[in-house]
Amino acid sequence: MSEQGKQIVPIIRAGVMGWPVDHSLSPVVHGFWLDELGIDGSYERIAVAPENFEAELKSLAQKGYAGVNVTVPHKQAAMNAVDTCDAMAERIGAVNTIIVNPDGALHGFNTDGYGFIENLKAGVPDFDFSQKPCVVLGAGGAARAVVAALLDAGAPEVRIVNRTEANARQLAMDLAPYWDGDLAVAPWDARGDALDGAGLLVNTTTLGMQGKGALEISLDALPTDAVVNDIVYAPLETDLLAAAKVRGNTVVDGLGMLLHQARPGFAAWFGAEPQVTEALRSHVLDAIKGESE
C-alpha cells in the first residue's frame, strides 16, 4: 500500500483532570503501562479550574479523548456532569473515572473502592472481610469509597471514627440504606477503644502524610492478628504502619490502592488489562522520590 493510501490510526488519548494537577502520579502509572504493553496512546495532565470543569468535560469527545480520570476538586462535580454513572459512584457520591462513549456520552464510575479491596487482597490474600469488625479513620471522599467497598465485601460491622463526628454520622446515614450490617460511629477521643476486637484498621485521613500532622492513636486494644492499612503512600511506611508492624500486625501500605484503582480506566480506554507488578511499584516509587528531592 502506498504512503498515501495508508490508514492513519489515531493515538488513543486519555488523561487526568484536576486543579492543580501537577502532583498527580496517574501519568506515571499509565505511561508505564502504555510502554510495557506497546500501546500507541497518551495520558496527559489536564489542569482545569472549577469554573471551567463542566465545559472541558463536555469537550472531551470533540478533542478525541477516550476518557479521563478526575481528581480533586472535581470528583463531586463530575458526578453531576456525566450522562450516566454506575451504582458505586452513586453510593460514594463521586466519580473518579470517565469513559467517552462512541456517541460522545460520558459514563462515570468510581474505582477507589476497587483499588482499596484489590490492594488488600494483594497484601493479604487470605483475608476474610466477613469475620470481624472493620475500623475506618476519616469521613472524607476516600473514607466513603472504603466504607462502601467494605460493605460490598461483607464486613459484619464498620466503625467510622472522624475528628468531626458530624461528618462521620453523615457518612453512616448516607450508606446505611445500602446495607443490612452495623454502621457505627465512634468519637475521635475514643478512637483507641474503637479498635477492640477489630480485624482491620484503615486510615483514610491525611494524618501521617508528609507535611501533615501526626496520627496519634493507641493500638493497645487492637488484636495482634488484625490487618492495618494506611492509604497514605508518602511516606510509604507511615508511623501507624511502623507501630503496627512492631507489635506483630500485618500491614498493607497505600501505594497499591493508587495502582489498582487505575486498572479499570486503563482497560476501558486502551483495550488491554494492565497488571500491578513490582516493576510498576518501583517505577512509581522512583517518581515519588524524585519529586521529594
C-alpha positions as CSV (number, residue, x, y, z in Angstrom):
1,M,0.0,0.0,0.0
2,S,1.3,3.4,-0.9
3,E,2.1,6.0,1.8
4,Q,-0.9,8.0,0.5
5,G,-3.2,5.0,0.9
6,K,-2.2,4.0,4.4
7,Q,-4.9,4.3,7.0
8,I,-3.9,6.6,9.9
9,V,-4.8,5.1,13.2
10,P,-5.3,7.9,15.8
11,I,-3.5,7.8,19.1
12,I,-5.7,6.9,21.9
13,R,-5.9,9.8,24.3
14,A,-6.7,9.9,28.0
15,G,-5.7,12.0,30.9
16,V,-6.4,13.3,34.4
17,M,-8.3,16.4,35.1
18,G,-7.6,18.3,38.4
19,W,-6.8,21.7,39.9
20,P,-3.9,21.7,40.5
21,V,-2.9,18.5,38.7
22,D,0.9,18.8,38.5
23,H,1.3,16.5,41.6
24,S,-0.8,13.6,40.0
25,L,1.1,10.3,39.7
26,S,-1.5,8.9,37.3
27,P,0.6,9.8,34.2
28,V,3.5,7.9,35.7
29,V,1.3,4.8,36.2
30,H,-0.5,4.9,32.8
31,G,2.7,5.9,31.0
32,F,4.4,2.8,32.4
33,W,1.6,0.5,31.2
34,L,1.5,2.1,27.7
35,D,5.2,1.5,27.3
36,E,5.0,-2.0,28.8
37,L,2.1,-3.1,26.6
38,G,3.3,-1.3,23.4
39,I,0.2,0.8,23.0
40,D,0.2,3.9,20.9
41,G,-1.5,6.1,23.4
42,S,-1.1,9.1,25.5
43,Y,-2.1,10.1,29.1
44,E,-1.8,13.7,30.0
45,R,-2.3,16.1,32.9
46,I,-5.2,18.4,32.2
47,A,-5.3,21.4,34.5
48,V,-8.9,22.7,34.7
49,A,-10.2,25.4,37.1
50,P,-13.5,24.5,38.8
51,E,-15.5,27.2,36.8
52,N,-14.4,25.6,33.5
53,F,-14.7,21.9,34.5
54,E,-18.1,21.0,33.0
55,A,-17.3,22.7,29.7
56,E,-14.0,21.0,29.5
57,L,-15.6,17.7,30.3
58,K,-18.2,18.1,27.6
59,S,-15.5,18.8,25.0
60,L,-13.6,15.6,25.5
61,A,-15.3,13.8,22.6
62,Q,-14.6,16.7,20.3
63,K,-10.9,16.6,21.3
64,G,-10.6,12.9,20.7
65,Y,-10.3,11.6,24.2
66,A,-11.3,8.1,25.1
67,G,-11.8,9.2,28.7
68,V,-10.2,10.7,31.8
69,N,-9.5,10.3,35.4
70,V,-10.9,13.0,37.7
71,T,-9.1,14.2,40.9
72,V,-9.6,16.9,43.4
73,P,-11.5,19.1,43.5
74,H,-13.7,17.8,40.6
75,K,-14.9,14.4,41.8
76,Q,-18.3,15.5,43.0
77,A,-18.8,17.9,40.1
78,A,-18.1,15.1,37.7
79,M,-20.9,13.1,39.3
80,N,-23.3,15.8,38.2
81,A,-21.8,16.4,34.8
82,V,-21.8,12.8,33.4
83,D,-24.7,11.4,31.4
84,T,-24.7,8.1,33.3
85,C,-22.8,6.6,36.2
86,D,-22.5,3.2,38.0
87,A,-24.1,2.2,41.3
88,M,-20.8,2.5,43.3
89,A,-20.3,6.1,42.1
90,E,-23.8,6.9,43.2
91,R,-23.3,5.5,46.6
92,I,-20.0,7.2,47.1
93,G,-21.3,10.5,45.6
94,A,-18.2,11.0,43.4
95,V,-16.8,10.0,40.1
96,N,-13.0,9.5,39.5
97,T,-13.1,7.7,36.1
98,I,-15.0,8.7,32.9
99,I,-15.4,6.9,29.6
100,V,-16.3,8.8,26.5
101,N,-18.8,6.6,24.6
102,P,-18.8,6.4,20.8
103,D,-21.8,8.7,20.7
104,G,-20.0,11.2,22.9
105,A,-22.0,10.5,26.0
106,L,-20.0,10.4,29.3
107,H,-20.2,7.4,31.6
108,G,-18.7,7.9,35.1
109,F,-17.7,5.4,37.7
110,N,-15.6,5.2,40.8
111,T,-12.7,2.9,41.2
112,D,-11.3,4.0,44.6
113,G,-13.2,1.2,46.4
114,Y,-12.0,-1.4,43.9
115,G,-8.4,-0.2,44.3
116,F,-8.7,-0.4,48.1
117,I,-10.0,-4.0,48.0
118,E,-7.6,-5.2,45.4
119,N,-4.7,-3.7,47.3
120,L,-5.8,-5.6,50.5
121,K,-6.2,-8.8,48.6
122,A,-2.8,-8.5,47.1
123,G,-1.2,-7.8,50.5
124,V,-3.2,-10.3,52.5
125,P,-4.6,-12.9,50.0
126,D,-6.4,-15.0,52.7
127,F,-8.1,-12.0,54.5
128,D,-11.7,-12.7,55.2
129,F,-13.7,-9.4,55.3
130,S,-16.8,-11.2,56.9
131,Q,-15.2,-12.3,60.1
132,K,-14.6,-9.2,62.3
133,P,-15.5,-5.5,62.6
134,C,-13.5,-3.0,60.5
135,V,-12.5,0.4,61.8
136,V,-12.2,3.3,59.3
137,L,-10.5,6.5,60.4
138,G,-11.8,9.5,58.4
139,A,-15.1,10.6,56.8
140,G,-13.9,12.3,53.6
141,G,-14.2,11.1,50.0
142,A,-11.7,8.3,50.4
143,A,-13.4,7.1,53.5
144,R,-16.8,6.9,51.7
145,A,-15.2,4.7,49.0
146,V,-13.5,2.5,51.6
147,V,-16.6,2.0,53.7
148,A,-18.8,1.3,50.6
149,A,-16.3,-1.3,49.4
150,L,-16.1,-2.9,52.9
151,L,-19.9,-3.2,52.9
152,D,-19.8,-4.9,49.5
153,A,-17.1,-7.2,50.7
154,G,-19.3,-8.5,53.5
155,A,-17.9,-6.8,56.6
156,P,-20.3,-7.5,59.5
157,E,-19.6,-4.1,61.1
158,V,-17.8,-0.9,60.2
159,R,-16.9,1.6,62.8
160,I,-16.3,5.1,61.5
161,V,-14.1,7.4,63.6
162,N,-13.5,11.0,62.5
163,R,-12.3,14.2,64.1
164,T,-15.6,15.9,63.1
165,E,-18.1,13.4,64.4
166,A,-21.0,15.0,62.5
167,N,-19.3,14.1,59.2
168,A,-18.9,10.5,60.3
169,R,-22.6,10.4,61.2
170,Q,-23.5,11.8,57.8
171,L,-21.4,9.2,56.0
172,A,-23.1,6.4,58.0
173,M,-26.6,7.8,57.2
174,D,-25.7,8.1,53.5
175,L,-24.5,4.5,53.2
176,A,-26.9,2.8,55.7
177,P,-29.7,2.3,53.1
178,Y,-27.4,0.1,51.0
179,W,-26.5,-2.4,53.8
180,D,-28.1,-4.6,56.5
181,G,-25.0,-4.7,58.7
182,D,-23.9,-2.4,61.6
183,L,-22.5,1.0,60.7
184,A,-21.3,2.5,64.0
185,V,-19.8,5.9,64.7
186,A,-17.2,6.5,67.5
187,P,-15.9,9.8,68.8
188,W,-12.4,10.8,67.9
189,D,-11.4,10.8,71.6
190,A,-12.4,7.1,71.8
191,R,-10.5,6.1,68.6
192,G,-8.3,3.7,70.6
193,D,-11.2,2.0,72.2
194,A,-12.9,1.5,68.8
195,L,-10.2,-0.9,67.8
196,D,-11.3,-3.5,70.4
197,G,-12.0,-6.8,68.6
198,A,-11.4,-5.4,65.1
199,G,-10.0,-7.4,62.2
200,L,-9.0,-4.4,60.1
201,L,-7.9,-0.8,60.7
202,V,-7.8,1.6,57.8
203,N,-6.5,5.1,58.0
204,T,-8.1,7.3,55.2
205,T,-7.2,10.6,56.8
206,T,-4.2,12.8,55.8
207,L,-2.7,12.4,59.3
208,G,0.7,10.8,59.0
209,M,1.2,12.1,55.4
210,Q,4.4,14.1,54.7
211,G,3.7,17.7,55.5
212,K,0.6,16.9,57.6
213,G,0.1,16.4,61.3
214,A,0.8,13.1,63.1
215,L,-1.8,10.4,63.6
216,E,-1.8,9.8,67.3
217,I,-3.6,6.6,68.3
218,S,-3.1,3.9,70.8
219,L,-3.1,0.4,69.3
220,D,-3.3,-1.4,72.6
221,A,-6.9,-2.5,72.1
222,L,-6.2,-3.8,68.5
223,P,-5.8,-7.6,68.3
224,T,-2.4,-8.6,67.1
225,D,-3.9,-10.7,64.3
226,A,-5.7,-7.6,62.8
227,V,-4.6,-6.1,59.5
228,V,-3.6,-2.4,59.4
229,N,-3.8,-0.4,56.2
230,D,-2.9,3.2,55.6
231,I,-4.0,4.7,52.3
232,V,-1.2,7.3,52.6
233,Y,1.8,6.4,50.4
234,A,4.1,9.3,51.1
235,P,5.8,8.1,53.2
236,L,5.3,4.5,52.2
237,E,5.7,3.3,55.7
238,T,3.8,5.7,57.9
239,D,4.2,5.9,61.7
240,L,0.9,3.9,62.0
241,L,2.2,1.1,59.9
242,A,5.6,1.1,61.7
243,A,3.9,0.9,65.1
244,A,1.6,-1.8,63.9
245,K,4.4,-3.9,62.5
246,V,6.4,-3.7,65.7
247,R,3.5,-5.2,67.7
248,G,3.1,-8.1,65.1
249,N,0.2,-6.8,63.0
250,T,0.2,-7.5,59.2
251,V,0.4,-4.2,57.4
252,V,-0.5,-3.0,53.9
253,D,0.8,0.3,52.6
254,G,-1.3,2.7,50.5
255,L,0.6,2.6,47.2
256,G,-1.3,-0.4,45.9
257,M,-4.6,1.3,46.2
258,L,-3.3,4.1,43.8
259,L,-2.1,1.5,41.4
260,H,-5.1,-0.9,41.4
261,Q,-7.7,1.9,41.1
262,A,-6.1,2.9,37.8
263,R,-6.6,-0.5,36.2
264,P,-10.3,-0.4,35.2
265,G,-9.9,3.0,33.5
266,F,-6.8,1.9,31.5
267,A,-8.6,-1.3,30.4
268,A,-11.7,0.7,29.2
269,W,-9.7,3.3,27.3
270,F,-6.8,1.4,25.9
271,G,-8.4,-2.1,25.5
272,A,-5.8,-4.0,27.5
273,E,-5.7,-5.4,31.0
274,P,-2.8,-3.9,32.9
275,Q,-1.1,-5.6,35.9
276,V,0.2,-4.2,39.1
277,T,3.8,-5.6,39.4
278,E,6.9,-4.9,41.5
279,A,8.4,-3.2,38.4
280,L,5.5,-0.7,38.4
281,R,5.7,-0.1,42.1
282,S,9.5,0.6,41.8
283,H,8.8,2.9,38.9
284,V,6.2,4.9,40.8
285,L,8.3,5.0,44.0
286,D,11.2,6.4,42.0
287,A,8.9,9.1,40.7
288,I,7.8,9.9,44.3
289,K,11.4,10.1,45.4
290,G,12.3,12.3,42.5
291,E,9.5,14.8,43.4
292,S,10.6,14.9,47.1
293,E,14.3,15.6,46.4
